[in-house]
Amino acid sequence: MSLQERDKKHLWHPLTQHKIHPNHLPIVSAKGCILTDDKGNEYIDAIASWYTCMYGHCNEFITSKVKEGLDTLDQVVFSGYTHKPAIELSEALMDILPKNQQKIFFSDNGSTSVDVAIKMALQYHFNQGEKRGKIVALEGGFHGDTFGAMSVSGLSVYNGPFEDFFIDVARIPIPNKDNIQVVIDQFETLVKNENVAAFIFEPLVQGASAMYMYDAHLLDELIAIAHENGVVTIADEVMTGFGKTGKNFASEHLNNKPEIICLSKSLTGGIAPMALTTCSQKIYDAFYADEIGKGFFHGHTYSANPLACNAALASMKLLQTEEMQENIQRVIQSHKEFNTKVKDHPKVKSTRQLGIIFALDLNIEMERYGNLRDKLFQHFMRTGVFLRPLGNTIYILAPFTISKSELQKVYKSIEQALEIV
Ligand SMILES: *Cc1c(COP(=O)(O)O)cnc(C)c1O
């Protein structure tokens, strides 16, 4: 029996209706930007396996650092115990995080990092005797699939069974130059009249909303209003973190720094699942007390797993090398040139780019698009490129290390796709 047939017997895949999509492609190895399937076909991973493997798959510097620690310290409880990999990682992060970030809390994935942030914000107020329970979020945001993260995400047709159990959330439109005053008014009314605990947002780019991009200075205005009204700000940088926007963090594009930042995805360079919720001293201080109950009683068994910490530490080192920074600039420049080439194509409605994130909206109606999606996906796979269009948007978020010729192959495949739609 093939791997694909064996898969069908017992595996239940995420985000999948198995009756409609029964087949899952077996990938047997991954190296650099290349995924290889069980028949030996190769695909360029142009979305870095959901924005994780930014230094290339099985990066040898990262794997060597993980191997070094593998026989020394595998796992230990992180309450009451600590270890060098976590300490060194915290120090490395302090070098690059926005200066107001002082404390680092570990969890296992992007969704849990968001749930931690929400609980931190709620308890921050609770510890100070304030009852604030509402969270303000941006429409169309995506923050994950656990209950808290799902609640603050944009409304989805898939949320039906759970909506009655969501935490209390108010959503405001994403600000743009035309609606900014309306959004500000709506936000001010909320924070002045309701018990708003926190404001959560994906800074500058909404990943799951087809790489929707919005201006830093507009977000800056909302953050300022939040801070004036004692509302805790949470930047979900699970997707944007670690270099993708051309700076280490999207929050660096902002003048007003968020109090809490969520990080995961490329934190370990794709080697191990791990996430961080970082916060300012002010947030931490609200938990620091003689009373035990004022502490933050949230924890996961694998918090700060030493092997994942080693992978993250190696990733941080790689990100800061001159070579990696040059790679980032090279990809940014390359996308700009590609943009000039395709932006006026009749099948292209609009294009946008921030850092190494490039997105292109197709100029076709969504009804027609329904049947096209699978066709497009298959076209990309046939040409040896792994791209995953979102709605009628094709986007590239490839590893920083993608070579010039690999990039050209991705562009060519997209140009061919424009001819078949
Ligand atoms: C992917 C993502 C999450 C959820 O992360 P998981 O590791 O899949 O739980 C949360 N926020 C943003 C912005 C993301 O892109």
The ligand as an SDF file (V2000), in Angstrom:
LIG
                    3D

 15 15  0  0  0  0  0  0  0  0999 V2000
   -0.6030   30.9470   12.1340 C   0  0  0  0  0  0  0  0  0  0  0  0
   -1.0500   32.0730   12.9640 C   0  0  0  0  0  0  0  0  0  0  0  0
   -1.5680   31.8630   14.2560 C   0  0  0  0  0  0  0  0  0  0  0  0
   -1.8030   30.4990   14.8300 C   0  0  0  0  0  0  0  0  0  0  0  0
   -0.6270   29.7890   14.9840 O   0  0  0  0  0  0  0  0  0  0  0  0
   -0.6800   28.1860   15.1430 P   0  0  0  0  0  0  0  0  0  0  0  0
    0.7160   27.8060   15.4260 O   0  0  0  0  0  0  0  0  0  0  0  0
   -1.1820   27.6570   13.8200 O   0  0  0  0  0  0  0  0  0  0  0  0
   -1.6170   27.8730   16.2380 O   0  0  0  0  0  0  0  0  0  0  0  0
   -1.8960   32.9680   15.0120 C   0  0  0  0  0  0  0  0  0  0  0  0
   -1.7240   34.2170   14.5270 N   0  0  0  0  0  0  0  0  0  0  0  0
   -1.2400   34.4580   13.3020 C   0  0  0  0  0  0  0  0  0  0  0  0
   -1.0570   35.8600   12.8430 C   0  0  0  0  0  0  0  0  0  0  0  0
   -0.8900   33.3970   12.4700 C   0  0  0  0  0  0  0  0  0  0  0  0
   -0.4080   33.6320   11.2390 O   0  0  0  0  0  0  0  0  0  0  0  0
  1  2  1  0
  2  3  1  0
  2 14  2  0
  3  4  1  0
  3 10  2  0
  4  5  1  0
  5  6  1  0
  6  7  2  0
  6  8  1  0
  6  9  1  0
 10 11  1  0
 11 12  2  0
 12 13  1  0
 12 14  1  0
 14 15  1  0
M  END
$$$$
